[in-house]
């Protein structure tokens, strides 16, 4: 299967990664990406050489050339983007929404594409008073509950409100999942220094909050919330039961629990408690469904999925 400029293919593990280097045409200073050396050995990595007038600029006008040119405009700051995994013959230059009505056109070269996957994120900056647009099967829309009228989503897409005032910096499909719900993806803002980023508190689902293992998956298969919970567990003999639960959850640990939070599946905090009486947390106020419980104890944090029925 060819990708991008028609000569690039997936690696042996099914991973294709794109990284960029940037040369400032005014100063000749080269900013080299720190990720290439961290990629999984089986990943196929494409390095795009960009030139421009300001590596920190937020407009595609800051980039003059892209080699190879696979359609990336070099805009480092505009978070809005739609990403599609397709099989097609010479997709370069295809226009999928000529009339800008927000939906993919019913005619055109793109109708011959085989679409395998797609995801999009829309930020809230509304450049020049325009409309933010997304074309994907799942769309994360920043602060959609507030500015949704200025965000256009393709008909039939799964729309998820990203209720934070910071842009999402990373989107990860969870494990081998192929669905299009919040359970199938992780999205969030990052903190720290490259390449050792970590997801911060502005993250969905909540199980991925504060995860510092992003650089372990560059070019590798995506992680899952369950895996994170297991790998980050440093509180010995930690137990949560019953699960599923109805009225109460018992939390046992060999160290003092400092706080507990429960988040719903969209990341909203529904319970926050600093003290746990008799190791029991009252969950009787929660509706039936899936939640994530985050327990902090002795400087350690663990997140587990729980079911309320």
Residue pairs with C-beta under 8 A, 6 or more apart in sequence:
1 9
1 10
1 87
2 8
2 9
2 87
3 9
3 10
3 16
4 18
4 46
4 68
4 70
4 71
5 68
5 69
5 70
5 92
6 90
6 92
8 16
8 44
8 46
8 70
9 16
9 44
10 16
10 44
11 40
11 42
11 43
11 44
11 219
12 42
13 40
13 42
13 43
13 219
13 220
13 221
15 40
15 42
15 43
15 44
15 219
15 220
15 221
16 43
16 44
16 46
17 35
17 39
17 43
17 44
17 45
17 46
17 218
17 219
18 45
18 46
18 48
18 70
18 72
19 33
19 35
19 36
19 45
19 46
19 47
19 48
20 33
20 47
20 48
20 49
20 50
20 72
20 74
21 30
21 31
21 32
21 33
21 47
21 48
21 49
21 50
22 30
22 31
22 50
22 51
22 52
22 55
22 74
23 29
23 30
23 31
23 49
23 50
23 51
23 52
24 30
24 31
24 51
24 52
24 53
24 54
24 55
25 51
25 52
25 53
25 64
26 53
31 55
33 47
34 194
34 195
35 194
35 195
35 218
36 45
36 47
38 195
38 215
38 218
38 219
39 45
39 218
39 219
40 218
40 219
40 220
42 219
43 218
43 219
43 220
45 219
46 68
46 70
48 66
48 67
48 68
48 70
48 72
49 65
49 66
49 67
50 63
50 65
50 66
50 67
50 74
51 63
51 64
51 65
52 62
52 63
52 64
52 65
52 74
53 62
53 64
54 62
55 62
55 76
56 76
56 77
57 76
57 77
58 75
58 76
58 77
58 78
59 75
59 77
59 78
60 73
60 74
60 75
60 78
62 74
62 75
62 76
63 73
63 74
63 75
66 72
66 73
66 74
71 92
78 123
78 125
78 127
79 121
79 122
79 123
79 142
79 167
79 168
79 169
80 120
80 121
80 122
80 123
80 132
80 133
80 134
81 120
81 121
82 118
82 119
82 120
82 133
82 134
82 135
82 136
83 118
83 119
83 120
83 136
83 171
84 113
84 115
84 117
84 118
84 135
84 136
85 115
85 116
85 117
85 118
86 113
86 114
86 115
86 116
87 113
87 114
87 116
88 94
88 109
88 110
88 112
88 113
88 114
89 112
91 109
91 110
91 113
94 108
94 109
94 110
95 105
95 108
95 110
96 104
96 105
96 108
96 110
96 135
97 103
97 104
97 105
97 133
97 135
98 105
98 108
99 105
100 133
102 131
102 133
102 152
102 153
102 154
102 155
103 154
103 155
104 110
104 135
104 154
105 111
117 137
117 173
117 178
118 135
118 136
118 137
118 138
119 136
119 137
119 138
119 139
119 140
119 171
119 173
119 185
120 134
120 135
120 136
120 138
120 139
120 140
120 157
121 134
121 139
121 140
121 141
121 142
121 162
121 167
121 168
121 171
121 187
122 132
122 133
122 134
122 139
122 140
122 141
122 142
122 144
122 151
122 153
123 132
123 142
123 167
124 132
124 142
124 143
124 146
124 147
124 165
125 132
126 132
126 147
126 150
131 150
131 151
131 152
132 141
132 150
132 151
132 152
133 151
133 152
134 141
134 151
134 152
134 153
134 154
134 157
135 154
136 154
136 157
137 156
137 157
137 158
137 180
138 157
138 158
138 160
138 180
138 181
138 184
138 185
139 153
139 154
139 157
139 158
139 159
139 160
140 160
140 162
140 168
140 171
140 185
140 187
140 204
141 148
141 151
141 153
141 159
141 160
141 161
141 162
142 162
142 164
142 165
142 167
142 168
143 161
143 162
143 163
143 164
143 165
144 151
144 159
144 161
144 162
144 163
145 161
145 163
153 159
158 180
158 181
160 182
160 204
160 266
161 266
162 168
162 187
162 204
163 266
163 267
163 268
164 189
164 202
166 189
166 202
167 189
168 187
168 188
168 189
168 202
169 188
169 189
169 190
169 197
170 187
170 188
170 190
170 197
170 199
170 214
171 185
171 186
171 187
172 185
172 186
172 187
172 208
172 217
172 222
172 223
173 184
173 185
173 222
174 183
174 184
174 185
174 186
174 222
174 223
174 224
174 225
175 221
175 222
175 223
175 224
175 227
176 221
176 222
177 183
177 184
177 185
177 222
177 224
178 184
182 204
182 205
182 265
182 266
183 205
183 265
183 290
186 199
186 203
186 204
186 205
186 208
186 223
186 225
187 203
187 204
188 199
188 200
188 202
188 203
188 204
188 208
188 209
189 199
189 200
189 202
189 203
190 197
190 198
190 199
190 200
190 214
191 197
191 198
191 200
192 198
192 212
195 215
195 218
196 212
196 214
196 215
197 214
197 215
198 210
198 211
198 212
198 213
198 214
199 208
199 209
199 210
199 211
199 214
200 209
200 210
201 209
201 210
203 209
203 211
203 267
204 266
204 267
205 225
205 263
205 265
205 266
205 267
205 292
206 261
206 263
206 267
206 269
206 292
206 294
206 303
207 225
207 228
207 229
207 292
207 294
207 303
207 304
207 305
208 225
208 228
209 294
209 303
210 301
211 223
211 228
211 232
213 223
213 228
213 231
217 223
225 292
225 303
225 305
226 305
228 303
229 302
229 303
229 304
229 305
232 301
232 302
232 303
233 302
234 300
234 302
235 253
235 254
235 255
235 295
235 297
235 298
235 300
235 302
236 254
237 252
237 253
237 254
238 252
238 253
238 254
238 295
238 297
238 302
239 250
239 251
239 252
239 253
240 249
240 250
240 251
240 252
240 293
240 295
240 304
240 306
241 249
241 250
242 249
242 250
243 249
243 304
243 306
243 307
244 306
244 307
244 308
244 309
245 283
245 306
245 307
245 308
245 309
246 283
246 284
246 308
246 309
247 282
247 283
247 284
248 280
248 281
248 282
248 283
248 284
249 280
249 281
249 283
249 293
249 306
250 279
250 280
250 281
251 257
251 260
251 276
251 279
251 280
251 281
251 295
252 279
253 295
253 297
255 297
255 298
255 300
256 297
256 298
257 276
257 295
257 296
257 297
258 274
258 296
258 297
258 298
259 272
259 273
259 274
259 295
259 296
260 271
260 272
260 273
260 276
260 281
260 293
260 294
260 295
260 296
261 269
261 271
261 272
261 273
261 293
261 294
262 269
262 270
262 271
262 272
262 281
262 283
262 286
262 291
262 292
262 293
262 294
262 306
263 269
263 270
263 291
263 292
263 294
264 270
264 289
264 291
265 289
265 290
265 291
265 292
270 286
270 291
271 281
271 283
271 285
271 286
273 281
281 293
283 306
283 308
286 308
287 308
288 308
288 309
289 307
289 308
290 305
290 306
290 307
291 305
291 306
291 307
291 308
292 303
292 304
292 305
292 306
293 303
293 304
293 305
293 306
294 301
294 302
294 303
295 301
295 302
295 303
295 304
